[in-house]
Structure formats: C-alpha cells, structure tokens
Amino acid sequence: MINKKLKQLLAQIRQAEITYNRKLGDVLLLAVSKTKTAQDIAQAYSAGQRHFGENYCQEALKKQQELSAYDITWHFIGPIQSNKTKAIATHFNWVHSVDSFKIAKRLSEQRPSALPPLNICLQVNISGEQSKSGIALNELAEMCVLVAALPNIKLRGVMAVPEPEENFELQRKPFKVLYQAVAKLGDFKLDTYSFGMSSDLKAAIAEGATIVRIGTALFGARE
Ligand SMILES: *Cc1c(COP(=O)(O)O)cnc(C)c1O
C-alpha cells in the first residue's frame, strides 16, 4: 500500500516538475511520518524512501532507535522547545522549523562536533496568522545575517506552512511571495524551499519548492 502510494507520489512530483519547467529531480519528497509507526517507515524505506520528517522529538527518538540499522536522513519539522534543542541537534540531519535566533544559536552550540553542520531552514509565517509559528517576512533578511554566522549549522533556506486554500491559484500566492522575498536577499547561498504538503504540493512545485513535506498522501490520514 505505502509502496504504491509512494510510486504515485513520485510520479506526481516528476509530472509537476515537467509541467512547471522545473529541473527533473529538483524536488525532494520528505515523508512526514509523525504519529506513524517505525513499521510504516520501514515499509516506505524498503520502497526506496530515505528522507523522513518528524514533528515531536520524543516520538521521533523512539522510532530512530528502532530504525537505527536504516540509512535514514531525519528532518525535524515541528515546533521546537528550548529543552529539546540538544536532542534535536544530536539526532537530526535537518531542522526546518527554526523560528528564532535563540533556537538557532542553541542548535549550533549543541550540535556535536563529530557531526557535519546541521542543515536548517528558517520557518516564515507567510499567511501572517497569529496562531502559526514562524518569523515575519520582514524579519527574514536580518535573521539570515545572524543565523548564517553561526558555526555548527548550515543555513539552507526557508520553510512555510501557509493557511490551507482549496483553490490552486490561491495556494500558489504565498509560495510565490516567499520565493520572491528570498530572491531579494543577499547571497546566503540558499538552495532550499521547504513548502508544499499533501493538499498543495502541485502549487508549491509550481512556485519553486525543493522539498515537499508529505504525510497524509503517503501514509494515509492520521488518527
Ligand atoms: C504534518 C505536517 C506535514 C504533512 O502534512 P500532510 O497534509 O499530512 O501532508 C507537513 N509539514 C508539517 C510542518 C507538518 O506538521
């Protein structure tokens, strides 16, 4: 089942790359496995999936232990509490949800020196809702300057979770705004646009996504 869904998703992604004049293979599928079991992850893995995203630190560490024999690239995509930065800096390859300098600094300080720099994205609150996390668009330039200077993390790009919209054109808008804002930044060598989920993946690819974070469309609905 997961095998079939994965194949369909990858075909959809490749098709969107062609439709929107993206380079073939430009978009990475991040399988969002929050609330799913280590067994679900193992199934996707045996179908070829290597990048997995988790939202809750405790839950992720448990699955990582069960899957320690697997060559998985782990992405943290959930809200980050200060008391979890050490575990996150130690057990993940990527963090997409950095939304303050304080958290970025802690991740840099707590990244074990034996490991390569931690890849991070700044989460931008692109719809401007008060409930969602993320920095404001007008804070992005200054945050990039500060975060890019930290030694043990590598600033890779931006992440966004816009307000859900059904209409394709409305879905595209916030992605476009963010993409254009990044283009106006100085040269931080950013190469990652982490946006697009199960319901807006095509719109995200149309507007430059390089990582789409997909849960439901791969693993089915969450409890
Ligand atoms: C859960 C989650 C996803 C995946 O959402 P789906 O709609 O299930 O594809 C992507 N990104 C973040 C930050 C999430 O929390």
The ligand as a Tripos MOL2 file, in Angstrom:
@<TRIPOS>MOLECULE
LIG
   15    15     1     0     0
SMALL
NO_CHARGES

@<TRIPOS>ATOM
      1 C1          2.0640   17.1550    9.3720 C.3       1 LIG1
      2 C2          2.9150   18.0940    8.6120 C.ar      1 LIG1
      3 C3          3.1190   17.9370    7.2290 C.ar      1 LIG1
      4 C4          2.4220   16.8750    6.3860 C.3       1 LIG1
      5 O1          1.0900   17.2460    6.1960 O.3       1 LIG1
      6 P1          0.1050   16.3580    5.2610 P.3       1 LIG1
      7 O2         -1.0190   17.2970    5.0000 O.co2     1 LIG1
      8 O3         -0.2780   15.1840    6.0650 O.co2     1 LIG1
      9 O4          0.8490   16.0160    4.0390 O.co2     1 LIG1
     10 C5          3.9870   18.8090    6.5960 C.ar      1 LIG1
     11 N1          4.6160   19.7910    7.2790 N.ar      1 LIG1
     12 C6          4.4410   19.9860    8.6000 C.ar      1 LIG1
     13 C7          5.1620   21.0830    9.2810 C.3       1 LIG1
     14 C8          3.5710   19.1470    9.2910 C.ar      1 LIG1
     15 O5          3.3960   19.3690   10.6090 O.3       1 LIG1
@<TRIPOS>BOND
     1     1     2 1
     2     2     3 ar
     3     2    14 ar
     4     3     4 1
     5     3    10 ar
     6     4     5 1
     7     5     6 1
     8     6     7 2
     9     6     8 1
    10     6     9 1
    11    10    11 ar
    12    11    12 ar
    13    12    13 1
    14    12    14 ar
    15    14    15 1
@<TRIPOS>SUBSTRUCTURE
     1 LIG1         1 GROUP 0 **** ****
